[in-house]
Amino acid sequence: MPLLNNLAGSKKKQKKNRNYKREYKIYHGKPEQIKRRAQRNAARRKMVKVGRARKGDGMDVNHKSYNTANNALGNLEMMTKSKNRSRNRHSPNKKY
């Protein structure tokens, strides 16, 4: 009796290693990206301060206006990670 693991369709893909130092140097370390990350972190801290978010809650802070620099409480809402990260950023009139 053949083993189930030896079926033709069970080939494993080799995982490609990421070069995090290179990514930081090329993208994440740029002053513009550092500033944008600081704005996102400030939004999260603001939501924790007003009690809408907790550490480890698995939620993202969503900017309703798609402008991550606008950290007004009226522009911020909590959303699941999967829902927030799947939003189409090019059609702001679409309801989610």
C-alpha contacts under 8 A as a table, 3 or more apart, distances in Angstrom:
res1	aa1	res2	aa2	distance
2	P	6	N	7.24
3	L	6	N	5.61
3	L	7	L	7.59
4	L	7	L	5.87
5	N	10	S	6.65
6	N	10	S	6.84
7	L	10	S	5.75
8	A	11	K	7.18
19	N	22	R	5.44
19	N	23	E	6.39
20	Y	23	E	4.97
20	Y	24	Y	6.15
21	K	24	Y	5.22
21	K	25	K	6.16
22	R	25	K	5.05
22	R	26	I	6.05
23	E	26	I	5.25
23	E	27	Y	5.74
23	E	28	H	6.53
24	Y	27	Y	5.42
24	Y	28	H	4.40
24	Y	29	G	4.97
25	K	28	H	6.61
25	K	29	G	5.39
25	K	30	K	7.44
26	I	29	G	6.85
26	I	30	K	7.32
27	Y	30	K	5.80
27	Y	33	Q	7.21
28	H	33	Q	5.70
28	H	34	I	6.72
29	G	33	Q	6.71
29	G	34	I	6.36
30	K	33	Q	5.38
30	K	34	I	6.23
31	P	34	I	5.04
31	P	35	K	6.14
32	E	35	K	5.19
32	E	36	R	6.30
33	Q	36	R	5.02
33	Q	37	R	6.06
34	I	37	R	5.17
34	I	38	A	6.20
35	K	38	A	5.11
35	K	39	Q	6.34
36	R	39	Q	5.05
36	R	40	R	6.35
36	R	68	T	7.29
36	R	69	A	7.42
37	R	40	R	5.10
37	R	41	N	6.16
38	A	41	N	5.05
38	A	42	A	6.07
39	Q	42	A	5.04
39	Q	43	A	6.29
39	Q	68	T	6.74
39	Q	69	A	6.07
39	Q	71	N	7.75
40	R	43	A	5.12
40	R	44	R	6.44
40	R	68	T	6.54
40	R	69	A	7.88
41	N	44	R	5.12
41	N	45	R	6.25
42	A	45	R	5.06
42	A	46	K	6.11
42	A	71	N	7.82
43	A	46	K	5.09
43	A	47	M	6.35
43	A	61	V	7.07
43	A	71	N	5.65
43	A	76	L	7.69
44	R	47	M	5.19
44	R	48	V	6.31
44	R	53	A	7.63
44	R	61	V	6.17
45	R	48	V	5.10
45	R	49	K	6.14
46	K	49	K	5.06
46	K	50	V	6.42
47	M	50	V	5.34
47	M	51	G	6.19
47	M	52	R	5.26
47	M	53	A	5.46
47	M	61	V	7.78
47	M	73	L	7.94
47	M	76	L	7.98
48	V	51	G	5.03
48	V	52	R	5.85
48	V	53	A	4.61
48	V	54	R	5.76
48	V	55	K	7.81
49	K	52	R	7.75
50	V	53	A	7.95
51	G	54	R	7.26
52	R	78	M	7.33
53	A	57	D	7.04
53	A	59	M	7.71
53	A	78	M	7.29
54	R	57	D	5.54
56	G	59	M	7.96
58	G	80	T	6.78
58	G	81	K	6.74
59	M	78	M	6.28
59	M	79	M	5.56
59	M	80	T	4.61
59	M	81	K	5.38
60	D	78	M	5.78
60	D	79	M	5.37
60	D	80	T	5.87
60	D	81	K	5.27
60	D	84	N	6.79
61	V	76	L	6.46
61	V	77	E	5.75
61	V	78	M	4.80
61	V	79	M	6.27
62	N	76	L	5.66
62	N	77	E	5.21
62	N	78	M	5.86
62	N	79	M	6.22
62	N	84	N	6.44
63	H	66	Y	5.27
63	H	67	N	6.35
63	H	68	T	6.12
63	H	70	N	7.60
63	H	71	N	7.65
63	H	75	N	5.60
63	H	76	L	4.94
63	H	77	E	6.71
64	K	67	N	7.70
64	K	75	N	5.22
64	K	76	L	6.16
64	K	77	E	7.22
65	S	70	N	7.92
65	S	75	N	6.42
65	S	92	P	7.42
66	Y	89	R	6.99
66	Y	92	P	7.38
67	N	70	N	5.61
68	T	71	N	6.94
70	N	75	N	6.97
71	N	75	N	6.52
71	N	76	L	6.67
72	A	75	N	5.33
72	A	76	L	6.65
73	L	76	L	5.19
73	L	77	E	7.89
74	G	77	E	7.91
79	M	83	K	6.61
79	M	84	N	5.93
80	T	83	K	5.34
80	T	84	N	6.11
81	K	84	N	5.26
81	K	85	R	5.98
82	S	85	R	5.38
82	S	86	S	6.08
83	K	86	S	5.32
83	K	87	R	6.51
84	N	87	R	5.60
87	R	96	Y	7.58
88	N	91	S	6.10
88	N	92	P	7.80
89	R	92	P	6.58
91	S	94	K	5.83
